[in-house]
Amino acid sequence: MNIRINGVAISFELEHETTAGQVFDGLAEWLQRSGHRLDRVALNNSTLDDVAGAWRDTPVAEVADLDIDAYSVREKQIKDLETILHYTELLQRVMRDGTAEQCAAVLDELPHVAQGIRRNAPDLGGLIEEPFTDHDHTDPEVRARGAHRAGEMATLIEGRQRELLDPEHEMWGTLNALDAILPTFEEIPGEIQGGDRKRAMELVARFSELVARELRILPILIETRPELEHEEVDGMPINESLPSLNELFVELESAFTNDDYVLIGDLLEYEMLPRFTDLHAAVRKHIQTRNESAGSTDRVPD
């Protein structure tokens, strides 16, 4: 059996597989674990319309060729973000200096771009179109707000690209910023109750922003550095701890929205401080060990 992935022949040793479907399942699982998705499957040079069809029962001995085309989810996302970035830069220029006709032409593409943002960066959904919703784009004030928002979006999209292109470097910087905040958690409840509430809430808002970034980068880092899966947080592998960390973050955001200062203090001091301290130690150890084994620390910023 000749097996090719994206046109490249690979070596595949049969173990207990007796049918084409069993071989395909093993390859599909491996591709998914490595961050790829299926694009096309062909058996004996015939493209398959249904990956769950009767072909799956074909005996291995009757399979001459199995071709699979797959794409990297991360690479596609990087390309999609690059397209979105180019659009936001164009939108900013046209809103600032373009003619009414140019503005109208660029805004015709806005729904499609907004859809791409929701797909690739769901938390940013709705932001780019907000200045133009139910507003006259020929109004100078609307155009000024639109140009400003387009510039903000360009900055945000560039940040998301960096997270995908170099998750290790971006994670290190995020850890440094978070670790500067974590020691203040024990003081925040007192500040919220009767001290400098404004400073405390600014710290909580900054922490929430950084944690959201950390939780975005972590799955990318695990995908590109599978050995990180064996690190533990709160007595369980990092992958298994992610849902509970996300739940804590959602609970903190809810408490923040509801001005529940007592809950904010309790979550920070008793739940998030120990778990995120644990998480950061595990991730730092991994990054440092990896760079030391490579004989270089030039990718780990000061």
C-alpha positions as CSV (number, residue, x, y, z in Angstrom):
1,M,0.0,0.0,0.0
2,N,1.3,3.4,-1.0
3,I,0.3,6.1,1.5
4,R,0.9,9.8,0.7
5,I,0.0,12.9,2.8
6,N,0.0,16.1,0.8
7,G,1.8,14.2,-2.0
8,V,4.6,13.0,0.2
9,A,5.0,9.2,0.7
10,I,5.1,8.1,4.3
11,S,6.1,4.8,6.0
12,F,3.2,3.1,7.8
13,E,3.6,-0.3,9.5
14,L,0.4,-2.3,9.8
15,E,-0.3,-3.6,13.3
16,H,-3.9,-4.8,13.7
17,E,-5.4,-2.9,10.7
18,T,-7.1,-5.1,8.2
19,T,-9.2,-2.6,6.3
20,A,-8.7,0.8,4.6
21,G,-11.0,2.4,7.1
22,Q,-8.8,1.3,10.0
23,V,-5.7,2.6,8.4
24,F,-7.4,5.9,7.6
25,D,-8.6,6.3,11.2
26,G,-5.1,5.9,12.5
27,L,-3.7,8.5,10.1
28,A,-6.6,10.9,10.7
29,E,-6.1,10.7,14.5
30,W,-2.4,11.4,14.1
31,L,-3.1,14.3,11.8
32,Q,-5.6,15.8,14.3
33,R,-3.2,15.5,17.2
34,S,-0.6,17.4,15.2
35,G,-3.0,20.2,14.5
36,H,-4.2,19.3,11.0
37,R,-7.6,18.9,9.4
38,L,-8.5,16.7,6.4
39,D,-9.1,18.4,3.1
40,R,-9.3,15.5,0.6
41,V,-9.1,11.7,0.7
42,A,-8.5,9.4,-2.3
43,L,-8.5,5.6,-2.4
44,N,-6.8,4.0,-5.4
45,N,-6.8,7.4,-7.2
46,S,-10.5,8.0,-6.7
47,T,-11.5,10.9,-4.5
48,L,-13.9,9.9,-1.7
49,D,-17.0,12.0,-1.2
50,D,-17.9,10.4,2.1
51,V,-15.2,9.4,4.7
52,A,-17.7,7.2,6.4
53,G,-18.7,5.3,3.2
54,A,-18.6,1.6,2.3
55,W,-15.0,2.0,1.1
56,R,-13.9,1.7,4.7
57,D,-14.4,-2.1,4.5
58,T,-12.0,-2.5,1.6
59,P,-9.4,-5.1,2.7
60,V,-5.9,-3.7,3.0
61,A,-4.6,-6.1,0.3
62,E,-6.9,-4.4,-2.2
63,V,-5.6,-0.9,-1.5
64,A,-2.8,0.2,-3.8
65,D,-2.9,3.9,-3.0
66,L,-4.3,6.0,-0.1
67,D,-3.8,9.8,-0.6
68,I,-4.7,12.3,2.1
69,D,-4.5,16.1,1.7
70,A,-4.5,18.0,5.0
71,Y,-3.9,21.5,6.1
72,S,-2.4,22.9,9.3
73,V,-5.1,24.7,11.3
74,R,-2.5,27.1,12.7
75,E,-1.0,28.0,9.4
76,K,-4.4,28.6,7.9
77,Q,-5.3,30.8,10.9
78,I,-2.1,32.8,10.4
79,K,-2.9,33.4,6.7
80,D,-6.5,34.3,7.5
81,L,-5.3,36.8,10.1
82,E,-2.8,38.3,7.6
83,T,-5.7,38.9,5.2
84,I,-7.7,40.5,8.0
85,L,-4.7,42.7,9.0
86,H,-4.3,44.0,5.4
87,Y,-8.0,44.9,5.4
88,T,-7.9,46.7,8.7
89,E,-4.9,48.7,7.5
90,L,-6.7,49.6,4.2
91,L,-9.9,50.5,6.1
92,Q,-7.9,52.8,8.4
93,R,-6.3,54.6,5.4
94,V,-9.5,54.9,3.4
95,M,-11.6,56.1,6.4
96,R,-8.9,58.7,7.0
97,D,-8.1,59.9,3.5
98,G,-10.3,58.2,0.9
99,T,-13.1,59.4,-1.2
100,A,-16.8,58.5,-0.4
101,E,-16.7,56.0,-3.3
102,Q,-13.5,54.3,-1.9
103,C,-15.1,54.1,1.6
104,A,-18.2,52.5,0.2
105,A,-16.2,50.0,-1.8
106,V,-14.1,49.0,1.2
107,L,-17.1,48.8,3.5
108,D,-18.8,46.4,1.0
109,E,-16.2,43.8,2.2
110,L,-16.7,44.5,5.9
111,P,-19.3,41.7,6.6
112,H,-17.0,39.1,5.1
113,V,-14.0,40.3,7.1
114,A,-16.1,40.5,10.3
115,Q,-17.1,36.9,9.8
116,G,-13.4,36.0,9.4
117,I,-12.7,37.8,12.7
118,R,-15.4,35.8,14.5
119,R,-14.0,32.6,13.1
120,N,-10.4,33.3,14.0
121,A,-10.7,35.5,17.0
122,P,-14.2,35.1,18.5
123,D,-13.6,37.4,21.4
124,L,-13.0,40.3,19.0
125,G,-16.2,39.7,17.1
126,G,-18.4,42.8,16.6
127,L,-15.7,45.3,17.3
128,I,-14.7,46.3,13.7
129,E,-18.2,46.9,12.5
130,E,-19.5,48.7,15.6
131,P,-18.5,52.2,14.4
132,F,-20.4,51.8,11.2
133,T,-23.6,50.0,12.4
134,D,-26.6,52.3,11.6
135,H,-24.3,55.2,11.0
136,D,-23.6,57.2,7.8
137,H,-20.0,56.5,6.7
138,T,-19.9,59.8,4.9
139,D,-20.2,61.6,8.3
140,P,-16.6,62.9,9.2
141,E,-17.1,61.8,12.8
142,V,-18.1,58.3,11.8
143,R,-15.1,58.1,9.5
144,A,-12.8,59.3,12.3
145,R,-14.2,56.7,14.7
146,G,-13.9,54.0,12.0
147,A,-10.3,54.9,11.3
148,H,-9.4,54.8,15.0
149,R,-11.2,51.4,15.5
150,A,-9.5,50.0,12.4
151,G,-6.1,51.0,13.8
152,E,-7.0,49.3,17.1
153,M,-8.0,46.2,15.3
154,A,-4.8,46.1,13.4
155,T,-2.8,46.1,16.6
156,L,-5.0,43.4,18.1
157,I,-4.7,41.2,15.0
158,E,-0.9,41.6,14.9
159,G,-0.8,40.4,18.5
160,R,-2.9,37.3,17.6
161,Q,-0.5,36.5,14.8
162,R,2.5,36.7,17.1
163,E,0.8,34.3,19.5
164,L,0.5,31.8,16.6
165,L,3.9,32.3,15.1
166,D,5.9,32.2,18.3
167,P,3.8,30.9,21.2
168,E,6.8,30.2,23.4
169,H,8.2,33.7,23.2
170,E,4.8,35.3,23.7
171,M,4.0,33.0,26.6
172,W,7.2,33.9,28.3
173,G,6.4,37.6,28.1
174,T,2.9,37.0,29.4
175,L,4.2,34.9,32.3
176,N,6.5,37.7,33.3
177,A,3.7,40.2,33.3
178,L,1.4,37.9,35.3
179,D,4.0,36.9,37.8
180,A,4.4,40.6,38.7
181,I,0.7,40.8,39.5
182,L,0.2,37.5,41.4
183,P,2.0,38.6,44.6
184,T,-0.5,41.5,45.0
185,F,-3.5,39.1,45.3
186,E,-3.3,38.9,49.1
187,E,-3.6,42.7,49.3
188,I,-6.4,43.1,46.8
189,P,-9.3,42.0,49.2
190,G,-8.4,44.6,51.7
191,E,-8.0,47.3,49.1
192,I,-11.4,46.4,47.6
193,Q,-13.1,46.5,51.0
194,G,-11.7,49.8,52.2
195,G,-8.6,51.0,50.6
196,D,-7.5,51.9,47.1
197,R,-10.4,50.2,45.2
198,K,-9.5,51.9,41.9
199,R,-6.0,50.5,41.9
200,A,-7.3,47.1,42.9
201,M,-9.8,46.9,40.1
202,E,-7.2,48.1,37.6
203,L,-5.0,45.2,38.7
204,V,-7.9,42.8,38.4
205,A,-8.7,44.1,34.9
206,R,-5.1,43.8,33.8
207,F,-4.9,40.3,35.3
208,S,-8.0,39.2,33.4
209,E,-6.6,40.6,30.1
210,L,-3.3,38.7,30.6
211,V,-5.0,35.4,31.7
212,A,-7.2,35.5,28.6
213,R,-4.0,35.8,26.6
214,E,-2.3,33.0,28.5
215,L,-5.2,30.6,28.1
216,R,-5.3,31.4,24.3
217,I,-1.5,30.6,23.9
218,L,-1.4,27.5,26.1
219,P,-3.2,25.1,23.8
220,I,-1.0,26.3,20.9
221,L,2.1,25.8,23.0
222,I,0.9,22.3,24.0
223,E,0.1,21.5,20.3
224,T,3.6,22.5,19.2
225,R,5.4,21.1,22.3
226,P,3.6,17.9,23.2
227,E,6.0,17.1,26.1
228,L,4.4,20.0,28.0
229,E,1.3,17.7,28.4
230,H,3.2,15.8,31.1
231,E,3.6,18.8,33.4
232,E,1.0,19.0,36.2
233,V,-1.1,21.8,37.6
234,D,-3.0,21.2,40.8
235,G,-2.2,17.5,40.7
236,M,-3.4,16.9,37.2
237,P,-1.9,17.1,33.6
238,I,-2.0,20.6,32.2
239,N,-4.5,19.6,29.4
240,E,-6.9,18.3,32.1
241,S,-6.6,21.4,34.2
242,L,-7.5,23.8,31.4
243,P,-11.3,23.5,31.7
244,S,-11.2,24.3,35.4
245,L,-8.8,27.3,34.8
246,N,-11.2,28.6,32.1
247,E,-14.1,28.2,34.5
248,L,-12.3,30.2,37.2
249,F,-11.6,32.9,34.6
250,V,-15.2,33.1,33.5
251,E,-16.3,33.2,37.2
252,L,-13.9,36.1,37.8
253,E,-15.2,38.0,34.8
254,S,-18.8,37.5,36.0
255,A,-17.9,38.7,39.5
256,F,-16.1,41.7,38.0
257,T,-19.2,42.6,35.9
258,N,-21.5,42.3,38.9
259,D,-19.2,44.3,41.2
260,D,-19.1,41.3,43.6
261,Y,-15.9,42.4,45.4
262,V,-16.0,39.7,48.0
263,L,-16.1,37.0,45.4
264,I,-13.4,38.7,43.4
265,G,-11.1,38.7,46.4
266,D,-11.8,35.1,47.3
267,L,-11.3,33.9,43.8
268,L,-8.0,35.7,43.4
269,E,-6.5,34.8,46.8
270,Y,-7.7,31.2,47.3
271,E,-8.4,29.8,43.9
272,M,-6.3,31.6,41.2
273,L,-3.1,32.5,43.1
274,P,-2.2,28.8,43.9
275,R,-3.2,27.4,40.6
276,F,-1.7,30.0,38.4
277,T,1.5,29.9,40.4
278,D,1.6,26.2,39.8
279,L,0.9,26.6,36.1
280,H,3.6,29.3,35.6
281,A,6.2,27.2,37.4
282,A,5.4,24.2,35.1
283,V,5.5,26.2,31.9
284,R,8.6,28.2,32.8
285,K,10.4,24.9,33.6
286,H,9.4,23.5,30.3
287,I,10.5,26.6,28.3
288,Q,13.8,26.9,30.1
289,T,14.6,23.2,29.9
290,R,13.8,23.2,26.1
291,N,16.1,26.1,25.4
292,E,18.9,24.7,27.6
293,S,18.7,21.4,25.7
294,A,18.9,23.3,22.4
295,G,22.0,25.0,23.7
296,S,20.5,28.5,23.5
297,T,18.3,30.8,25.5
298,D,18.1,33.6,22.9
299,R,14.3,33.0,22.4
300,V,13.6,33.5,26.0
301,P,13.4,37.3,26.7
302,D,14.7,38.9,29.8
